[in-house]
């Protein structure tokens, strides 16, 4: 594996993938968003236009009572950043494959 790719994957694992797995496990196994606690804010901007923010817990936990939302990590923003970083990894893998083809 090229060094650049290995280092990128190691950084992504620590910075993004581990946390994404924790959020996924939290939502899938322990807490369905909107099930019993308000974690989203909807605001009417004007007739027919609404804004919504949905928060991820500061630390994924196994108990609803342990959740805090002080950091206001927006789920849509977090998902966008995660997807952008995954695409970045794919681009590095693609580039590495193309470089090998040229050799």
Secondary structure, 3 states (H helix, E strand, C coil): CCHHHHHHHHHHHHHHHHHHHHHHHHHHHHCCCCCCCCCEEEEEEECCEEEEEEEECCCCCCCHHHCCCCCCEEHHHHHHHHHHHHHHHHHHHHHHHHHHHHC
